[in-house]
Amino acid sequence: MTALDTADFDLFARIVMQDSAIVLERGKEYLVSARLTPVATKAGLPNLAALASRLRSRPTDPIRSSVVEAMTTNETSFFRDIHPFDALGRIVIPEITSTPRPDRALNIWAAACSSGQEPYSLGMTALETLPVGWQARITATDLSPQMVERTRAGRFSQLEVGRGLSAPRLVQHFQRVGTEWEASPQLRSMILARTLNLAAPLPLLPRFDVVFLRNVLIYFDVATKAAVLGAIRGVLRPGGYLFLGAAETTLGLDAGFERKALGRAMAYQLTQRGGPR
């Protein structure tokens, strides 16, 4: 693996911060080397020093987006940390659907969808638990156009479906296509995938009942965390639920959410008062 000197690390960290608001602190040199060496190789560059030199001389070079994408693609799996999905199906969906609603539509936002396992897990949960006559609309967003395209396609390798997806769910919701597994037309029709930068002003979005933003805030500085939570508060229905990662919280960042235990999961419910910290 290519060695990475301090000046080049600082350049890559600054680019990632500017384009995604993700903070790369010193000590992450090995991670940066592991993720960016393939980017340099694909571009025909001999090492990371050459990649850094190219970005210094050509700051708007298209390879910049490849650098950001490589550093912002995160680990994912189906039904990751199963408890939030259990809480959604057993507690949140029954609570929301107990109140009559003219359109009988449940709106969910998977705000950092990566390669699609989370939104498809949300879709399966909804199909298995929504009352007759209700439908789910899942907006799946990610900074990476490549990840959005993967989510939109709804195709996964044998290794990917083997991580968190039970055999009954695989048979019920997917079909074999060559060496891959493709989500059913019904499941894919529930999901609208689009690129979106959480650190930028949000585009026009629907009002959501539930937002999954798991294991994302940990990469932001405090100001960005607060801004992202404020933006989510603006698109979440009163009483709606925000699910974060186990190491994340709204406490001390935004007083518009109330921490609430839902079985073995923890969620943050939008209060009526709303408002920043």
N, C-alpha and C positions, 0 to 999 in steps of 0.2 A: 504494500500500500504506500502511496506517495506521502512523503513527509510534508508537513504543513507548518510554515513559519508564522510568527505572531502577526506580522503586517498583513499577510494574506488572509489569515483567519479573521482579523479585524475587518478587512474589506468584505469578505463574504457575510460576516455577521451584520455589517451595516446595510448591505443590500437586502438581506432577508428582513431586517427591521423596517427598512423604508417601504418595502413592498408588501409585507404581511403583518407587521407589528409584532412578530415573534422574536423573542429575545434569546440570543445564543450567547451564553456566558462562557468565559474562559474555563477550560476544563472539558469542553465539548470538542476539542480538536480531533479526537479519534472518530467521533460521529460524523463531523464535517468531512473528514478525509474519506471515510467509508462511503458516504452518500455522493460526494462530488467527484471522486475518481472516475466512476463510470461516465459521468457527464463530460469530463475532459477527454476520456478515451473515445467516446462516440463522436466528439467534435474534431478528432484527429490531433488532439494536443498531447504532448508527451507527459505532462504532469500538472499538478495544481498550480504551480508557480506560473506556468504558461497560461492557464485559465485566468488567474488573477491579473496577469499582465494584459491579456486581451480585454478584460472588463475595465481596467484602468484607462486604456487607450480608446475604448469604444463603449462608453457607459450604457448606451441604448442597444447594444448588440442583442439579437434575439436569444442568445444563449443565457442571458440574464434570467429570463423566465424559467429556463430549465434548472438553473441553480436554485431559484426560489421553490420551484415545484419539488425538487429532490429533497429539500430541507423541510418541507411542510407536509409531506406524506407520512401519515402515522399508522401504527399497528392497529389492526381491526380484526374482528371475527364475528360470526353470527351469534346473536344473543349474548354478547360479551357482558360478563358480570350479571348473570341472569336476573337478579332481583329487581332492577328497574323495569324490565319487561313484564315480570310477574305483577308488579305493582300497577303497571299500566292496564293490564288485562283484568286483574281481579278487583281493583279499587277505583282507579281513575276513570276508565271507560264506563263502568256501571254508574258512577257518580254523575258524569257528564250527561249520559243518555237518559238519566232518570227525569231530566227536565225537558219538556216538549220543546222542539225547535223546528220551525217550518221546513228548513232544508234537510234536516236530519243528516248533517254532514259533520264529521269529526276532522278538524284540521290539525295536522301535526307537522312540525318542522324538525328535520334532522339537519342541524346547522353546520355540521362538519362531517359530511357523509363518507369521505374517503372513497374506497372502491365499491361501496354500496351495501355492505353487509348489514349495517345498522338500519337504513330505511327499509330494506326488505324484511328484516326482523320485526320492525314496527308494523309493516304491512301484514305479515302473517299473524301477529298478535291481534291486530284489528279484525282480520277476517275470522279469527277463531272466537272472538268475544263480543263483537258488535251485535246488537239486537237486529232482528229482521227489519228491513226497511231503512236501516242506517248504512252510510258508506263512509269510507275514510279517504281523505285527500292528503297525501304526504309530499311536502316540498323538501327536496334533498339538495343541499348546496355544499359547495366546496370551492376553495381558492383555485384548485388545480383543474384546468380543462380536461386533462387526461383522466382524472378520477371521475369527473362528471360524466364523461363519455362511457366509462366503464359502468357507472351506476345506471345510466340510461339503457345500456345494452342488457343488463341483468344476467350476465353470463359469468360463471365461476368455475374454477378448476376443481378437480377431485380433491386436491389438498385443501382448498378453501371451504368447500362444503363439508369437509370432514372436521372442520373446526367450529363446533358449537351447533351444528344443524343435525337434529335427530333424523334417523332413518324414516320414521313416519312422515315428518314434515318434508323431507326431501322428496319422497314419493308423491305426496299430495300437491306440493307447490312448484315442483321443477320437473323438467324432462331432459333426457340426455340428448345432446347435440354434438356429435363427434366425440371429442375427448372432454367436452365441457358440459355443465349443467345450466340450463336456461330457465329463468323464472317464467311461470305461466303467464299467458296474456292478461288474465284477471289481475294478477299481482303487479305486473309491470304497468298496467293502466292506472294504478293507484298513485304512481310515483312520478312527480315532475322534477327532473334534475336540471340544475342551472348553476353556472359559476357565480360566486359571490364572495367578496372580501369582507369579513366581519369587522375589520378595523376601519373600513370606509363607511360613509353614510349609506344606510340601507336603501335599496330600491323599493318600489311599491310592492308590498307583500300583503297577503290576506291576514285576517286576524286568526291567531292560533289558539287552540285549546291546550296544546302540549308542545313544549320545545325540549328536544334533546340536544344538549351542548356539553358533551362529556369528554373530559381529558383534553380540553382546549385552552381554558383560561390559565392553566398552569404555565403556558408558554408566553403569556403577556405580562407587561409591567402593570403596576397598580392602576395608573391612569387609564390604560387601555381596557383593563378588566372592568372598571367602573363604566366606561363609555359603552362597552359591549352589552353589559347588563342593562344599562339605561335604554339602549336601542331595543333589546328584547322586550323590556317592559312595555315599550311603545306599540308592540305588535301582538302582545299576549292578551287574551280576554281576561276581564276581572275574574278572579278565582282560578285562572289557568295555572298549569304546573310547569316548572322548569326542572329538568333533571341534569345534574352536573356529575362530574367524576367524583370518586370517593375522596380525593385529596383537594377538592374545590368547594368553595362556599360563596354565598352572597354577603355573609356577615362582615360588617365593617366596610362594605363596598356600596351597597344599595339597600336602603331601608324599605323598599317597596315589596320585598319578598319576606315571607314567613317560613321558617324551616319547619318541615312537617315529616314525621315518620309514617311511612306507608308500608306496613309489614316489615320486611327486612331491608327495604330501600329507604333512602332519604331524598326528599324532593323539596322544592321551594315554591310555595304558592303565592301568586300575586295577590296582595292585599288590596282592599278597597281604597286605602289612602294613597298608595303608590308613593313615588318620590325618591330622590337620591338620599344618600346617607346624611 
